[in-house]
Amino acid sequence: MIDRRLLLVHAHPDDESIGTGATMARYVTEGAHVTLVTCTLGEEGEIIPPELAHLAADRDDTLGRHRIGELAAACAALGVEDHRLLGGQGRWRDSGMMGAASNDRPEAFWQADVDEAAGELVKVIREVRPQVLVTYDDNGHYGHPDHIQAHRVSWRAAELAADAGFGEGDPWLIAKFYYTASARSVMRRTNEALSEAGTGFLVESVDEMPFGSPDEVITTEVDARPWIGHKAAAMRAHATQITVREPWFALSNDIGQEILGVEHFVLASGSRGPAVPGPPMEAGGLGEPYDRENDLFAGIH
């Protein structure tokens, strides 16, 4: 077996747990070296619990400092020991949602020079030497400027890391580059289940949601259901941002989503590994009618 090394680039604290938490916990347990890079401290996050309202975004960025602790607790729940803040603590600031005035702050990640930010990520890549990098698609999964910027910075860093003429250290070629994904079929099933449960966390149609991928474009399905408890614990650690009512959770918009133990990805670069059918419903699987990779390292030798 290869010495497996996985690098994930996320925009804010909590993104790692929501989208990739089960996958991270699985690979840590299986002996892979998992590195998490977080690009901002999430200073513009909307606080859910009234008892934490005093942390609201302000000139002193109290919320960002608090969320460092939440992130550390989440990483501990997932077993991730190698976590970095891009460029160091507070180097780039949460830009807020697209169109917000905070987008224009000079220290906002949305305003970061892509080559400069990528240069910081190159340092991590050349130190850790991951075969696999995971981040968002070119829409940042749901259009957040920091997620879009994380996509741009990750791609540029992958290019620069492979360039022998850039910076210090040996060049390093990442074998596989993935985007996180939310399968539309899973979103529809979740919405139906929420409706039946009468939780109040639901939408009339998943087509209203600003994210979601057609099932046929998803290349990879990581079954990490045995680690769903780790993921739920990590999400609870982000108490300012996430309400957890297992098996559901909601962000500040109060729209319910399922805590998923099977996480989906789209292979953007690299050779696709062998496609295998997912576990059937009678075996506790999702019953998806698609054959996909079931390992982010599939096909790497």
N, C-alpha and C positions, 0 to 999 in steps of 0.2 A: 504494500500500500504506500502511496506517496505521502510525504509529509504535507498534509493539507493545511493551507493558510487562506483564510477568508477575510476580506476587508469590506466593511459596509460604511457608506457615506450617507449620513442623515442630516437633515437641516436643523432640527430642534430636539431638545430633550422630549421624550415620549414617542417620537416617530419610530424609533428603533423597536420599541416594545409592541406598538400597535400593528405594524406591518410585517415585522421580521422576528419578533421575540421568540416564537416557538422554534423557528429554524436556527437561530443563534444558540439557544439552549441545547438543541439536539447536537449541533456540531461540536460545541464545547464538551458535552458528555462523551462524544465519540472520539475525542482526542485532537480535534482540529484546533489550530491557533486562530482565534476569532478576534479581530481588531475592529473597534467601532470608532469612527471619526464623526464628531458632531460639529456642525459649522457655526452655530450661534447658541446663545443661552436661552433663547425663547423669551426674551424680555417683553414682547408684545402679546403674550398669551392671555387669553380670557380666563379669569379665575372663577371656578365653579363654587366651592364651599364658602358660604358667608363668613365663616370664622377665619378664612385666609384672605379676605378682601383687602386687608391692610397692605398686602403685598402688590397691589395693582401697579401697573407700569407707571413709573415716575422718573424724574430727572436722575435719581440715584440708582435706577435699575435694581431696586430691591428684589423684584421677582426673579430676575436672571440669577442673582446670587443664590436665592433659595432653590432654584431649579437645578443648580449644580448638585445639591444634596439629593434631590429627587432622582436625578440621573445616576448618581453613584449607587443609590439603593436599588434602582432598577437593574443596573448591571450586576450587582451582587445576586439578585434574584435569578438572573439568567446564567450566572456563572462566568460572566465576561470580565476578565481581569485587565485586558489591554484596551483602555479607552483614552482617546485623545480629543482635545478641543482644537479645531483647526486654527493654526497660527498662535495658539495659546489662549488662555482665558480672556474673553472679552475682546479678542482681536476684531471680530466682525459682529455686528449687532443684528438681532431679529428685525426684519424689514416690515413686519406686519402684512396684512392681507393686501392683495393687488389693488392699487389705487389709493391706499392710505397715505397720509402725509408722511408717515414714518419711512415710506419707500425712499424718500428724497434725502434722508439724513446721510451725511458723508460717510459715516461709519457703518451704515446699513450694508448687509451682505449683498443686497441687490445692486449696490453701487460699487462693489469690490471689483478691482481689476482682475479679470479672469486669469491672466498669466501669473499674477502675484499670488492669488489664492491657490492656483494649481501648483505653483512652486512649493508651497507649504505642504500640500498633499503628496507631492513627489518625494519629499523627505521621508514621509511615512511609508510610501510604497517601496522605496529602495531599501529601507530598513527592514520592513516586515516581509517583503517579497511574496505578496499574495498571488495565488494562481487565479483567484476569482474576486471580482469586484461587483458589489451590488449598490445601486442607487436608484434614482427615479428616471422616468422617461422625459422627453423634451417638454412636456406640459407639467412637469413636476408632480405627476400623479393626479393633482386636482387644481393646478393653476396657481399655487402659492409662489410668489417671486423667489423665496429662498430655496424652495424645492427645484425650481427651474434653474437657479444658479448652481445648486449642487450638481445637477445634471451636467451643466456646461463645464464646471470646474473638474468634475470627475473624468470626463472625456479628455479634456486638455491635459490633465495630469497623467492619464494613461499614455497619451502620445509623448509627453515630455519624459516620462520615466523610461521609455524605450529608446530615447535619444542619447547616444553616447556623448554628444557635445553639450548636453544641458547639465549645468551644475556639477555637484560632486557626487561620487559614488558610481558603482557599476550600473549600466542600463538594466532595466527589468521589463520583460514583456508579460503583460497580464493575459492569461490564456482564454478566459471567459468573462464577459461583461454582461451583467443582468440588470433589468428594470423590475421593480416591484410591480405587482398587478393585483387587481381585485376582479375576480371572475363574476360576470354579470349573472350567471345562473345561480351562483352561491348567494349573491346579493338578493335575488328574487326569493330564494328559499328562506333566507333570513327574514325578509320583510313579511312573508306569509306566516312564519312561525311567531313573529312578534305580534302580528295581528291576532292570531289564535290565542296567544298568551294574555292579550289585553294589557300589555305593559304601558302603552301610550307612546313608546319609542318606535315610531314607524313613519313611513311616507306612503302616499297614495301609489306611487310608482317609482321603481328604482331609476327610471329614466330621468327623474328630477335631480338625481345625485350628480355632483360635478366630477365624478370619477367612475371607473368601471371599464373593464376590457371585455370585448367579445371573446367568448370561450375559445374560438378557433385560433386566436392569435397567441394564446398562452402556451408556452413551450414546456414549462417545468412546474411540477407539483411536488412540494416537499411535505411528506407526511410526518409531522412532528407532534401528533396527538398525545403521546406519552408525556410531553413536556408542556402541555397546555396550562398546568398548574403553575409552572415557572412563569409563563407569559402573564397569567392573571395577576400573580404577585408583583411582577414588574410594572404592570399597568396601575395597580393600586398605589405603587410607590409614587406615581405622578399624580398625587392627590389634588394639586391645583387645577389639573387639566382634564381628568378623566373620572367619570362616575362608573363604578363597576358593580354590576348586579348579575353575578354569574347565572347563566352563560352569556349575558349581554353586557355591553358597555355603551356609554354615550359621552360625547364631547359637550362643549358649551351650547351647541345647537340643539341638544336634547333629542337627536335622531339616533335611534337604537341601531346597534350593529352587533353581530355575533363575535365572540372571542374565538377566533379560528385556530385550530391546531394543524390544519392543512393550509399551507401558504403557497401562493402562486407567483410565478416570475415569467418574464419574457426574455429570452436570450437575444441580446442585441449584437454581440460579436463573439466569435469563437465557434468551435465545432460542436454541434449538438450531439449529445450522447444518445444511446439507444432508448427508444420510446417503449414504455411498458404500460399496460393497463393499470389504472388505479384500483385499489381494493374495492370489491363489490359491496353493496349496501348490507348484505347479509353478514359480511365480515366486519361490519362497523365502518365501512368506507362511505364516500360521498355518492358512489354510483355514477360517477361522471362517464359519459360515453366517449372519452378522449384518451388516446395513448400519448403519454408525455414522458419526458425525463423525470426521474424521481430523485435525482441527486445533482446538486450544483457542481460537483466535481466530476460528473459522468464524462467519460471519454478523455480525461486528462491522464497522461502517463508520465 
